[in-house]
Amino acid sequence: MIISIRQFQAQRMQAPRDFSPIENTPICVEIGAGKGKHALLFSGQHPEKKLYAIERTKEKFLAMQKQQTLEPRHHLFPIHADALPWMVHALYPQQVAQFFILYPNPEPHNPAQRWLNMPFFEFLLSRLKPEGTITLASNIPDYIDEAQHQLEQLWHLPYLKQRIASDSARTHFEIKYLERGELCQQLIITKPEHYQTRFDEFMPLQGQNDAK
């Protein structure tokens, strides 16, 4: 299904500093990985899967990098970059088996920057393989409610809504919120087999630039 939303201008994205291309092999991607608690946990549980964990904040990225040194994960690749330009330059169509967006900034003063409200979300969907999933977690009920509405009315995607168990400990934020007794929820979003976007043939910008 081609989405009725303003088209994301992928070709305008500049490559992140010190960008390195990646191979077109099946991967998982965590956006906003923080200090890497979930990334290390996931990589330990699924050593057969490559996980690229993207974090913009230098302090948190360095903490993730240090933790990986202490707990080596050969298929975990920490990335210090803004997520949007990195994904535009690095990812291939239908390459990603799983995206993780765990406790993103709710952008209370700028709702247009929430993930499912952004034109970029269409590009993200183009990188997801058929039957691949996006896990979106939040401790803010209104954020989850709005995401559900967008999935149903705008993106037309199936999803499963789950309450996160009180003993879950995937991220530092998750631990803190659950200890406070807050309701943490997640949406497991699935991309149907024949779902279409306007970026299905769009190759990584870095490769296009190298070919010129």
PyMOL CGO cylinders between C-alpha atoms (Angstrom):
from pymol import cmd
from pymol.cgo import CYLINDER

trace = [
    CYLINDER, 0.00, 0.00, 0.00, 1.41, 3.41, -0.97, 0.3, 1, 1, 1, 1, 1, 1,
    CYLINDER, 1.41, 3.41, -0.97, 0.97, 5.83, 1.89, 0.3, 1, 1, 1, 1, 1, 1,
    CYLINDER, 0.97, 5.83, 1.89, -0.95, 9.09, 1.55, 0.3, 1, 1, 1, 1, 1, 1,
    CYLINDER, -0.95, 9.09, 1.55, 1.54, 11.35, 3.33, 0.3, 1, 1, 1, 1, 1, 1,
    CYLINDER, 1.54, 11.35, 3.33, 4.14, 13.92, 2.32, 0.3, 1, 1, 1, 1, 1, 1,
    CYLINDER, 4.14, 13.92, 2.32, 7.11, 12.06, 0.89, 0.3, 1, 1, 1, 1, 1, 1,
    CYLINDER, 7.11, 12.06, 0.89, 10.33, 11.96, 2.89, 0.3, 1, 1, 1, 1, 1, 1,
    CYLINDER, 10.33, 11.96, 2.89, 13.20, 13.66, 1.03, 0.3, 1, 1, 1, 1, 1, 1,
    CYLINDER, 13.20, 13.66, 1.03, 15.77, 10.91, 1.40, 0.3, 1, 1, 1, 1, 1, 1,
    CYLINDER, 15.77, 10.91, 1.40, 18.12, 12.24, -1.27, 0.3, 1, 1, 1, 1, 1, 1,
    CYLINDER, 18.12, 12.24, -1.27, 18.76, 15.38, 0.81, 0.3, 1, 1, 1, 1, 1, 1,
    CYLINDER, 18.76, 15.38, 0.81, 20.28, 13.49, 3.72, 0.3, 1, 1, 1, 1, 1, 1,
    CYLINDER, 20.28, 13.49, 3.72, 24.00, 14.03, 4.27, 0.3, 1, 1, 1, 1, 1, 1,
    CYLINDER, 24.00, 14.03, 4.27, 26.05, 11.05, 5.41, 0.3, 1, 1, 1, 1, 1, 1,
    CYLINDER, 26.05, 11.05, 5.41, 27.01, 11.01, 9.10, 0.3, 1, 1, 1, 1, 1, 1,
    CYLINDER, 27.01, 11.01, 9.10, 30.60, 11.87, 10.00, 0.3, 1, 1, 1, 1, 1, 1,
    CYLINDER, 30.60, 11.87, 10.00, 32.98, 8.91, 9.60, 0.3, 1, 1, 1, 1, 1, 1,
    CYLINDER, 32.98, 8.91, 9.60, 30.24, 6.89, 7.91, 0.3, 1, 1, 1, 1, 1, 1,
    CYLINDER, 30.24, 6.89, 7.91, 31.09, 3.33, 6.85, 0.3, 1, 1, 1, 1, 1, 1,
    CYLINDER, 31.09, 3.33, 6.85, 28.82, 1.36, 4.50, 0.3, 1, 1, 1, 1, 1, 1,
    CYLINDER, 28.82, 1.36, 4.50, 27.52, -2.04, 5.57, 0.3, 1, 1, 1, 1, 1, 1,
    CYLINDER, 27.52, -2.04, 5.57, 26.90, -5.26, 3.65, 0.3, 1, 1, 1, 1, 1, 1,
    CYLINDER, 26.90, -5.26, 3.65, 23.48, -6.12, 2.26, 0.3, 1, 1, 1, 1, 1, 1,
    CYLINDER, 23.48, -6.12, 2.26, 22.87, -9.03, 4.63, 0.3, 1, 1, 1, 1, 1, 1,
    CYLINDER, 22.87, -9.03, 4.63, 19.94, -9.62, 7.02, 0.3, 1, 1, 1, 1, 1, 1,
    CYLINDER, 19.94, -9.62, 7.02, 20.24, -7.49, 10.17, 0.3, 1, 1, 1, 1, 1, 1,
    CYLINDER, 20.24, -7.49, 10.17, 18.36, -6.09, 13.14, 0.3, 1, 1, 1, 1, 1, 1,
    CYLINDER, 18.36, -6.09, 13.14, 18.47, -2.40, 14.10, 0.3, 1, 1, 1, 1, 1, 1,
    CYLINDER, 18.47, -2.40, 14.10, 17.92, -0.67, 17.43, 0.3, 1, 1, 1, 1, 1, 1,
    CYLINDER, 17.92, -0.67, 17.43, 17.23, 3.07, 17.19, 0.3, 1, 1, 1, 1, 1, 1,
    CYLINDER, 17.23, 3.07, 17.19, 18.23, 5.11, 20.22, 0.3, 1, 1, 1, 1, 1, 1,
    CYLINDER, 18.23, 5.11, 20.22, 20.14, 2.30, 21.92, 0.3, 1, 1, 1, 1, 1, 1,
    CYLINDER, 20.14, 2.30, 21.92, 21.29, 4.42, 24.86, 0.3, 1, 1, 1, 1, 1, 1,
    CYLINDER, 21.29, 4.42, 24.86, 24.00, 2.72, 26.93, 0.3, 1, 1, 1, 1, 1, 1,
    CYLINDER, 24.00, 2.72, 26.93, 23.32, -0.55, 25.15, 0.3, 1, 1, 1, 1, 1, 1,
    CYLINDER, 23.32, -0.55, 25.15, 21.55, -2.59, 27.83, 0.3, 1, 1, 1, 1, 1, 1,
    CYLINDER, 21.55, -2.59, 27.83, 18.97, -4.03, 25.42, 0.3, 1, 1, 1, 1, 1, 1,
    CYLINDER, 18.97, -4.03, 25.42, 21.51, -4.36, 22.61, 0.3, 1, 1, 1, 1, 1, 1,
    CYLINDER, 21.51, -4.36, 22.61, 23.82, -6.48, 24.77, 0.3, 1, 1, 1, 1, 1, 1,
    CYLINDER, 23.82, -6.48, 24.77, 20.92, -8.53, 26.11, 0.3, 1, 1, 1, 1, 1, 1,
    CYLINDER, 20.92, -8.53, 26.11, 19.47, -9.18, 22.65, 0.3, 1, 1, 1, 1, 1, 1,
    CYLINDER, 19.47, -9.18, 22.65, 22.87, -10.03, 21.14, 0.3, 1, 1, 1, 1, 1, 1,
    CYLINDER, 22.87, -10.03, 21.14, 23.58, -12.44, 23.98, 0.3, 1, 1, 1, 1, 1, 1,
    CYLINDER, 23.58, -12.44, 23.98, 20.24, -14.19, 23.47, 0.3, 1, 1, 1, 1, 1, 1,
    CYLINDER, 20.24, -14.19, 23.47, 20.49, -14.21, 19.65, 0.3, 1, 1, 1, 1, 1, 1,
    CYLINDER, 20.49, -14.21, 19.65, 24.18, -14.64, 18.72, 0.3, 1, 1, 1, 1, 1, 1,
    CYLINDER, 24.18, -14.64, 18.72, 23.15, -15.68, 15.21, 0.3, 1, 1, 1, 1, 1, 1,
    CYLINDER, 23.15, -15.68, 15.21, 21.66, -12.23, 14.46, 0.3, 1, 1, 1, 1, 1, 1,
    CYLINDER, 21.66, -12.23, 14.46, 23.56, -9.08, 13.52, 0.3, 1, 1, 1, 1, 1, 1,
    CYLINDER, 23.56, -9.08, 13.52, 22.36, -6.07, 15.50, 0.3, 1, 1, 1, 1, 1, 1,
    CYLINDER, 22.36, -6.07, 15.50, 23.26, -2.49, 14.62, 0.3, 1, 1, 1, 1, 1, 1,
    CYLINDER, 23.26, -2.49, 14.62, 22.61, -0.33, 17.70, 0.3, 1, 1, 1, 1, 1, 1,
    CYLINDER, 22.61, -0.33, 17.70, 22.41, 3.39, 16.87, 0.3, 1, 1, 1, 1, 1, 1,
    CYLINDER, 22.41, 3.39, 16.87, 22.94, 6.07, 19.49, 0.3, 1, 1, 1, 1, 1, 1,
    CYLINDER, 22.94, 6.07, 19.49, 23.32, 9.80, 18.85, 0.3, 1, 1, 1, 1, 1, 1,
    CYLINDER, 23.32, 9.80, 18.85, 24.55, 10.95, 22.28, 0.3, 1, 1, 1, 1, 1, 1,
    CYLINDER, 24.55, 10.95, 22.28, 28.32, 10.53, 22.57, 0.3, 1, 1, 1, 1, 1, 1,
    CYLINDER, 28.32, 10.53, 22.57, 28.33, 9.82, 26.31, 0.3, 1, 1, 1, 1, 1, 1,
    CYLINDER, 28.33, 9.82, 26.31, 25.77, 7.02, 25.98, 0.3, 1, 1, 1, 1, 1, 1,
    CYLINDER, 25.77, 7.02, 25.98, 27.46, 5.60, 22.88, 0.3, 1, 1, 1, 1, 1, 1,
    CYLINDER, 27.46, 5.60, 22.88, 30.82, 5.43, 24.67, 0.3, 1, 1, 1, 1, 1, 1,
    CYLINDER, 30.82, 5.43, 24.67, 29.16, 3.68, 27.60, 0.3, 1, 1, 1, 1, 1, 1,
    CYLINDER, 29.16, 3.68, 27.60, 27.69, 1.10, 25.19, 0.3, 1, 1, 1, 1, 1, 1,
    CYLINDER, 27.69, 1.10, 25.19, 31.04, 0.66, 23.49, 0.3, 1, 1, 1, 1, 1, 1,
    CYLINDER, 31.04, 0.66, 23.49, 32.78, 0.15, 26.86, 0.3, 1, 1, 1, 1, 1, 1,
    CYLINDER, 32.78, 0.15, 26.86, 30.18, -2.39, 27.96, 0.3, 1, 1, 1, 1, 1, 1,
    CYLINDER, 30.18, -2.39, 27.96, 30.68, -4.35, 24.77, 0.3, 1, 1, 1, 1, 1, 1,
    CYLINDER, 30.68, -4.35, 24.77, 34.39, -4.49, 25.53, 0.3, 1, 1, 1, 1, 1, 1,
    CYLINDER, 34.39, -4.49, 25.53, 33.56, -6.01, 28.91, 0.3, 1, 1, 1, 1, 1, 1,
    CYLINDER, 33.56, -6.01, 28.91, 30.92, -8.35, 27.44, 0.3, 1, 1, 1, 1, 1, 1,
    CYLINDER, 30.92, -8.35, 27.44, 32.05, -9.08, 23.87, 0.3, 1, 1, 1, 1, 1, 1,
    CYLINDER, 32.05, -9.08, 23.87, 29.27, -9.55, 21.32, 0.3, 1, 1, 1, 1, 1, 1,
    CYLINDER, 29.27, -9.55, 21.32, 30.69, -10.40, 17.91, 0.3, 1, 1, 1, 1, 1, 1,
    CYLINDER, 30.69, -10.40, 17.91, 27.45, -9.65, 16.06, 0.3, 1, 1, 1, 1, 1, 1,
    CYLINDER, 27.45, -9.65, 16.06, 26.72, -6.34, 17.83, 0.3, 1, 1, 1, 1, 1, 1,
    CYLINDER, 26.72, -6.34, 17.83, 27.76, -3.18, 15.99, 0.3, 1, 1, 1, 1, 1, 1,
    CYLINDER, 27.76, -3.18, 15.99, 27.39, 0.06, 17.98, 0.3, 1, 1, 1, 1, 1, 1,
    CYLINDER, 27.39, 0.06, 17.98, 26.86, 3.08, 15.72, 0.3, 1, 1, 1, 1, 1, 1,
    CYLINDER, 26.86, 3.08, 15.72, 27.44, 6.67, 16.84, 0.3, 1, 1, 1, 1, 1, 1,
    CYLINDER, 27.44, 6.67, 16.84, 25.23, 8.71, 14.52, 0.3, 1, 1, 1, 1, 1, 1,
    CYLINDER, 25.23, 8.71, 14.52, 21.87, 10.36, 13.98, 0.3, 1, 1, 1, 1, 1, 1,
    CYLINDER, 21.87, 10.36, 13.98, 19.55, 7.52, 13.09, 0.3, 1, 1, 1, 1, 1, 1,
    CYLINDER, 19.55, 7.52, 13.09, 17.82, 9.04, 10.04, 0.3, 1, 1, 1, 1, 1, 1,
    CYLINDER, 17.82, 9.04, 10.04, 20.86, 9.88, 7.89, 0.3, 1, 1, 1, 1, 1, 1,
    CYLINDER, 20.86, 9.88, 7.89, 22.62, 6.68, 8.91, 0.3, 1, 1, 1, 1, 1, 1,
    CYLINDER, 22.62, 6.68, 8.91, 19.68, 4.55, 7.84, 0.3, 1, 1, 1, 1, 1, 1,
    CYLINDER, 19.68, 4.55, 7.84, 19.28, 6.40, 4.53, 0.3, 1, 1, 1, 1, 1, 1,
    CYLINDER, 19.28, 6.40, 4.53, 22.95, 5.88, 3.68, 0.3, 1, 1, 1, 1, 1, 1,
    CYLINDER, 22.95, 5.88, 3.68, 23.42, 2.40, 5.12, 0.3, 1, 1, 1, 1, 1, 1,
    CYLINDER, 23.42, 2.40, 5.12, 20.28, 0.29, 4.77, 0.3, 1, 1, 1, 1, 1, 1,
    CYLINDER, 20.28, 0.29, 4.77, 19.06, -1.63, 1.74, 0.3, 1, 1, 1, 1, 1, 1,
    CYLINDER, 19.06, -1.63, 1.74, 15.42, -2.30, 0.80, 0.3, 1, 1, 1, 1, 1, 1,
    CYLINDER, 15.42, -2.30, 0.80, 13.88, -5.15, 2.81, 0.3, 1, 1, 1, 1, 1, 1,
    CYLINDER, 13.88, -5.15, 2.81, 17.13, -5.75, 4.70, 0.3, 1, 1, 1, 1, 1, 1,
    CYLINDER, 17.13, -5.75, 4.70, 15.99, -5.45, 8.33, 0.3, 1, 1, 1, 1, 1, 1,
    CYLINDER, 15.99, -5.45, 8.33, 14.26, -8.32, 10.13, 0.3, 1, 1, 1, 1, 1, 1,
    CYLINDER, 14.26, -8.32, 10.13, 13.55, -6.37, 13.32, 0.3, 1, 1, 1, 1, 1, 1,
    CYLINDER, 13.55, -6.37, 13.32, 13.59, -2.74, 14.37, 0.3, 1, 1, 1, 1, 1, 1,
    CYLINDER, 13.59, -2.74, 14.37, 13.59, -1.80, 18.05, 0.3, 1, 1, 1, 1, 1, 1,
    CYLINDER, 13.59, -1.80, 18.05, 12.43, 1.67, 19.16, 0.3, 1, 1, 1, 1, 1, 1,
    CYLINDER, 12.43, 1.67, 19.16, 12.35, 1.39, 22.94, 0.3, 1, 1, 1, 1, 1, 1,
    CYLINDER, 12.35, 1.39, 22.94, 11.12, 4.38, 24.94, 0.3, 1, 1, 1, 1, 1, 1,
    CYLINDER, 11.12, 4.38, 24.94, 11.73, 7.10, 22.35, 0.3, 1, 1, 1, 1, 1, 1,
    CYLINDER, 11.73, 7.10, 22.35, 11.51, 10.77, 23.20, 0.3, 1, 1, 1, 1, 1, 1,
    CYLINDER, 11.51, 10.77, 23.20, 7.74, 11.46, 23.28, 0.3, 1, 1, 1, 1, 1, 1,
    CYLINDER, 7.74, 11.46, 23.28, 8.33, 14.94, 21.80, 0.3, 1, 1, 1, 1, 1, 1,
    CYLINDER, 8.33, 14.94, 21.80, 5.58, 16.58, 23.94, 0.3, 1, 1, 1, 1, 1, 1,
    CYLINDER, 5.58, 16.58, 23.94, 6.08, 19.97, 22.25, 0.3, 1, 1, 1, 1, 1, 1,
    CYLINDER, 6.08, 19.97, 22.25, 6.55, 18.67, 18.72, 0.3, 1, 1, 1, 1, 1, 1,
    CYLINDER, 6.55, 18.67, 18.72, 4.16, 15.78, 17.92, 0.3, 1, 1, 1, 1, 1, 1,
    CYLINDER, 4.16, 15.78, 17.92, 5.22, 15.83, 14.26, 0.3, 1, 1, 1, 1, 1, 1,
    CYLINDER, 5.22, 15.83, 14.26, 8.56, 14.37, 15.37, 0.3, 1, 1, 1, 1, 1, 1,
    CYLINDER, 8.56, 14.37, 15.37, 7.02, 11.23, 16.85, 0.3, 1, 1, 1, 1, 1, 1,
    CYLINDER, 7.02, 11.23, 16.85, 8.01, 8.19, 14.83, 0.3, 1, 1, 1, 1, 1, 1,
    CYLINDER, 8.01, 8.19, 14.83, 4.65, 7.26, 13.35, 0.3, 1, 1, 1, 1, 1, 1,
    CYLINDER, 4.65, 7.26, 13.35, 3.85, 10.89, 12.54, 0.3, 1, 1, 1, 1, 1, 1,
    CYLINDER, 3.85, 10.89, 12.54, 6.99, 11.42, 10.46, 0.3, 1, 1, 1, 1, 1, 1,
    CYLINDER, 6.99, 11.42, 10.46, 7.20, 10.96, 6.68, 0.3, 1, 1, 1, 1, 1, 1,
    CYLINDER, 7.20, 10.96, 6.68, 10.47, 9.13, 7.45, 0.3, 1, 1, 1, 1, 1, 1,
    CYLINDER, 10.47, 9.13, 7.45, 8.46, 6.22, 8.84, 0.3, 1, 1, 1, 1, 1, 1,
    CYLINDER, 8.46, 6.22, 8.84, 7.58, 5.25, 5.26, 0.3, 1, 1, 1, 1, 1, 1,
    CYLINDER, 7.58, 5.25, 5.26, 11.28, 5.01, 4.45, 0.3, 1, 1, 1, 1, 1, 1,
    CYLINDER, 11.28, 5.01, 4.45, 11.85, 2.90, 7.55, 0.3, 1, 1, 1, 1, 1, 1,
    CYLINDER, 11.85, 2.90, 7.55, 9.11, 0.52, 6.39, 0.3, 1, 1, 1, 1, 1, 1,
    CYLINDER, 9.11, 0.52, 6.39, 10.83, 0.15, 3.03, 0.3, 1, 1, 1, 1, 1, 1,
    CYLINDER, 10.83, 0.15, 3.03, 13.95, -1.16, 4.81, 0.3, 1, 1, 1, 1, 1, 1,
    CYLINDER, 13.95, -1.16, 4.81, 11.91, -3.77, 6.73, 0.3, 1, 1, 1, 1, 1, 1,
    CYLINDER, 11.91, -3.77, 6.73, 11.64, -7.22, 5.18, 0.3, 1, 1, 1, 1, 1, 1,
    CYLINDER, 11.64, -7.22, 5.18, 8.18, -8.73, 4.56, 0.3, 1, 1, 1, 1, 1, 1,
    CYLINDER, 8.18, -8.73, 4.56, 6.85, -10.18, 7.82, 0.3, 1, 1, 1, 1, 1, 1,
    CYLINDER, 6.85, -10.18, 7.82, 9.55, -8.24, 9.66, 0.3, 1, 1, 1, 1, 1, 1,
    CYLINDER, 9.55, -8.24, 9.66, 8.62, -6.43, 12.87, 0.3, 1, 1, 1, 1, 1, 1,
    CYLINDER, 8.62, -6.43, 12.87, 9.02, -3.10, 14.63, 0.3, 1, 1, 1, 1, 1, 1,
    CYLINDER, 9.02, -3.10, 14.63, 8.90, -3.10, 18.44, 0.3, 1, 1, 1, 1, 1, 1,
    CYLINDER, 8.90, -3.10, 18.44, 7.80, 0.29, 19.77, 0.3, 1, 1, 1, 1, 1, 1,
    CYLINDER, 7.80, 0.29, 19.77, 7.73, 0.62, 23.58, 0.3, 1, 1, 1, 1, 1, 1,
    CYLINDER, 7.73, 0.62, 23.58, 6.62, 3.54, 25.76, 0.3, 1, 1, 1, 1, 1, 1,
    CYLINDER, 6.62, 3.54, 25.76, 5.54, 4.35, 29.30, 0.3, 1, 1, 1, 1, 1, 1,
    CYLINDER, 5.54, 4.35, 29.30, 3.17, 7.05, 28.02, 0.3, 1, 1, 1, 1, 1, 1,
    CYLINDER, 3.17, 7.05, 28.02, -0.34, 5.72, 27.29, 0.3, 1, 1, 1, 1, 1, 1,
    CYLINDER, -0.34, 5.72, 27.29, -1.20, 8.62, 24.98, 0.3, 1, 1, 1, 1, 1, 1,
    CYLINDER, -1.20, 8.62, 24.98, 1.90, 7.92, 22.89, 0.3, 1, 1, 1, 1, 1, 1,
    CYLINDER, 1.90, 7.92, 22.89, 0.84, 4.30, 22.41, 0.3, 1, 1, 1, 1, 1, 1,
    CYLINDER, 0.84, 4.30, 22.41, -2.78, 5.31, 21.71, 0.3, 1, 1, 1, 1, 1, 1,
    CYLINDER, -2.78, 5.31, 21.71, -1.69, 7.79, 19.05, 0.3, 1, 1, 1, 1, 1, 1,
    CYLINDER, -1.69, 7.79, 19.05, 0.65, 5.23, 17.47, 0.3, 1, 1, 1, 1, 1, 1,
    CYLINDER, 0.65, 5.23, 17.47, -2.22, 2.72, 17.31, 0.3, 1, 1, 1, 1, 1, 1,
    CYLINDER, -2.22, 2.72, 17.31, -4.41, 5.30, 15.58, 0.3, 1, 1, 1, 1, 1, 1,
    CYLINDER, -4.41, 5.30, 15.58, -1.69, 6.04, 13.02, 0.3, 1, 1, 1, 1, 1, 1,
    CYLINDER, -1.69, 6.04, 13.02, -1.13, 2.35, 12.35, 0.3, 1, 1, 1, 1, 1, 1,
    CYLINDER, -1.13, 2.35, 12.35, -4.82, 1.84, 11.67, 0.3, 1, 1, 1, 1, 1, 1,
    CYLINDER, -4.82, 1.84, 11.67, -5.70, 5.05, 9.84, 0.3, 1, 1, 1, 1, 1, 1,
    CYLINDER, -5.70, 5.05, 9.84, -2.50, 6.12, 8.09, 0.3, 1, 1, 1, 1, 1, 1,
    CYLINDER, -2.50, 6.12, 8.09, -0.08, 3.23, 7.71, 0.3, 1, 1, 1, 1, 1, 1,
    CYLINDER, -0.08, 3.23, 7.71, -2.64, 0.39, 7.57, 0.3, 1, 1, 1, 1, 1, 1,
    CYLINDER, -2.64, 0.39, 7.57, -0.38, -2.04, 9.39, 0.3, 1, 1, 1, 1, 1, 1,
    CYLINDER, -0.38, -2.04, 9.39, -1.27, -4.95, 11.68, 0.3, 1, 1, 1, 1, 1, 1,
    CYLINDER, -1.27, -4.95, 11.68, 0.08, -4.85, 15.21, 0.3, 1, 1, 1, 1, 1, 1,
    CYLINDER, 0.08, -4.85, 15.21, -0.07, -6.58, 18.56, 0.3, 1, 1, 1, 1, 1, 1,
    CYLINDER, -0.07, -6.58, 18.56, -0.40, -4.48, 21.73, 0.3, 1, 1, 1, 1, 1, 1,
    CYLINDER, -0.40, -4.48, 21.73, 1.23, -5.87, 24.85, 0.3, 1, 1, 1, 1, 1, 1,
    CYLINDER, 1.23, -5.87, 24.85, 1.63, -4.84, 28.47, 0.3, 1, 1, 1, 1, 1, 1,
    CYLINDER, 1.63, -4.84, 28.47, 5.27, -5.17, 29.47, 0.3, 1, 1, 1, 1, 1, 1,
    CYLINDER, 5.27, -5.17, 29.47, 5.85, -7.46, 32.45, 0.3, 1, 1, 1, 1, 1, 1,
    CYLINDER, 5.85, -7.46, 32.45, 6.74, -5.77, 35.73, 0.3, 1, 1, 1, 1, 1, 1,
    CYLINDER, 6.74, -5.77, 35.73, 10.02, -7.69, 35.95, 0.3, 1, 1, 1, 1, 1, 1,
    CYLINDER, 10.02, -7.69, 35.95, 11.20, -6.77, 32.46, 0.3, 1, 1, 1, 1, 1, 1,
    CYLINDER, 11.20, -6.77, 32.46, 14.60, -5.05, 32.38, 0.3, 1, 1, 1, 1, 1, 1,
    CYLINDER, 14.60, -5.05, 32.38, 15.54, -4.39, 28.76, 0.3, 1, 1, 1, 1, 1, 1,
    CYLINDER, 15.54, -4.39, 28.76, 16.61, -0.77, 29.21, 0.3, 1, 1, 1, 1, 1, 1,
    CYLINDER, 16.61, -0.77, 29.21, 17.54, 1.54, 32.07, 0.3, 1, 1, 1, 1, 1, 1,
    CYLINDER, 17.54, 1.54, 32.07, 14.41, 3.58, 31.33, 0.3, 1, 1, 1, 1, 1, 1,
    CYLINDER, 14.41, 3.58, 31.33, 12.25, 0.46, 31.45, 0.3, 1, 1, 1, 1, 1, 1,
    CYLINDER, 12.25, 0.46, 31.45, 13.63, -0.54, 34.84, 0.3, 1, 1, 1, 1, 1, 1,
    CYLINDER, 13.63, -0.54, 34.84, 13.02, 2.95, 36.22, 0.3, 1, 1, 1, 1, 1, 1,
    CYLINDER, 13.02, 2.95, 36.22, 9.47, 3.23, 34.90, 0.3, 1, 1, 1, 1, 1, 1,
    CYLINDER, 9.47, 3.23, 34.90, 8.44, -0.21, 36.10, 0.3, 1, 1, 1, 1, 1, 1,
    CYLINDER, 8.44, -0.21, 36.10, 9.93, 0.38, 39.55, 0.3, 1, 1, 1, 1, 1, 1,
    CYLINDER, 9.93, 0.38, 39.55, 7.73, 3.48, 39.77, 0.3, 1, 1, 1, 1, 1, 1,
    CYLINDER, 7.73, 3.48, 39.77, 4.73, 1.31, 38.99, 0.3, 1, 1, 1, 1, 1, 1,
    CYLINDER, 4.73, 1.31, 38.99, 4.09, 2.97, 35.62, 0.3, 1, 1, 1, 1, 1, 1,
    CYLINDER, 4.09, 2.97, 35.62, 2.27, 1.20, 32.82, 0.3, 1, 1, 1, 1, 1, 1,
    CYLINDER, 2.27, 1.20, 32.82, 4.76, 0.22, 30.13, 0.3, 1, 1, 1, 1, 1, 1,
    CYLINDER, 4.76, 0.22, 30.13, 3.37, -1.03, 26.82, 0.3, 1, 1, 1, 1, 1, 1,
    CYLINDER, 3.37, -1.03, 26.82, 4.66, -2.04, 23.44, 0.3, 1, 1, 1, 1, 1, 1,
    CYLINDER, 4.66, -2.04, 23.44, 3.34, -2.43, 19.93, 0.3, 1, 1, 1, 1, 1, 1,
    CYLINDER, 3.34, -2.43, 19.93, 4.73, -5.26, 17.81, 0.3, 1, 1, 1, 1, 1, 1,
    CYLINDER, 4.73, -5.26, 17.81, 4.14, -3.97, 14.27, 0.3, 1, 1, 1, 1, 1, 1,
    CYLINDER, 4.14, -3.97, 14.27, 4.32, -6.38, 11.33, 0.3, 1, 1, 1, 1, 1, 1,
    CYLINDER, 4.32, -6.38, 11.33, 4.92, -5.53, 7.69, 0.3, 1, 1, 1, 1, 1, 1,
    CYLINDER, 4.92, -5.53, 7.69, 2.60, -7.65, 5.49, 0.3, 1, 1, 1, 1, 1, 1,
    CYLINDER, 2.60, -7.65, 5.49, 4.03, -9.68, 2.62, 0.3, 1, 1, 1, 1, 1, 1,
    CYLINDER, 4.03, -9.68, 2.62, 2.88, -7.39, -0.23, 0.3, 1, 1, 1, 1, 1, 1,
    CYLINDER, 2.88, -7.39, -0.23, 3.06, -4.03, 1.55, 0.3, 1, 1, 1, 1, 1, 1,
    CYLINDER, 3.06, -4.03, 1.55, 4.44, -1.28, -0.72, 0.3, 1, 1, 1, 1, 1, 1,
    CYLINDER, 4.44, -1.28, -0.72, 6.11, 2.07, -0.13, 0.3, 1, 1, 1, 1, 1, 1,
    CYLINDER, 6.11, 2.07, -0.13, 7.50, 4.74, -2.44, 0.3, 1, 1, 1, 1, 1, 1,
    CYLINDER, 7.50, 4.74, -2.44, 11.06, 3.75, -1.43, 0.3, 1, 1, 1, 1, 1, 1,
    CYLINDER, 11.06, 3.75, -1.43, 10.99, 0.08, -2.31, 0.3, 1, 1, 1, 1, 1, 1,
    CYLINDER, 10.99, 0.08, -2.31, 13.54, 0.57, -5.11, 0.3, 1, 1, 1, 1, 1, 1,
    CYLINDER, 13.54, 0.57, -5.11, 15.60, 3.22, -3.31, 0.3, 1, 1, 1, 1, 1, 1,
    CYLINDER, 15.60, 3.22, -3.31, 19.18, 2.06, -2.75, 0.3, 1, 1, 1, 1, 1, 1,
    CYLINDER, 19.18, 2.06, -2.75, 21.50, 3.40, -0.03, 0.3, 1, 1, 1, 1, 1, 1,
    CYLINDER, 21.50, 3.40, -0.03, 22.64, 6.93, -0.80, 0.3, 1, 1, 1, 1, 1, 1,
    CYLINDER, 22.64, 6.93, -0.80, 26.25, 6.10, -0.03, 0.3, 1, 1, 1, 1, 1, 1,
    CYLINDER, 26.25, 6.10, -0.03, 26.30, 3.52, -2.79, 0.3, 1, 1, 1, 1, 1, 1,
    CYLINDER, 26.30, 3.52, -2.79, 24.70, 5.98, -5.22, 0.3, 1, 1, 1, 1, 1, 1,
    CYLINDER, 24.70, 5.98, -5.22, 27.29, 8.60, -4.32, 0.3, 1, 1, 1, 1, 1, 1,
    CYLINDER, 27.29, 8.60, -4.32, 30.15, 6.12, -4.75, 0.3, 1, 1, 1, 1, 1, 1,
    CYLINDER, 30.15, 6.12, -4.75, 28.87, 5.19, -8.22, 0.3, 1, 1, 1, 1, 1, 1,
    CYLINDER, 28.87, 5.19, -8.22, 29.03, 8.77, -9.48, 0.3, 1, 1, 1, 1, 1, 1,
]
cmd.load_cgo(trace, "trace")
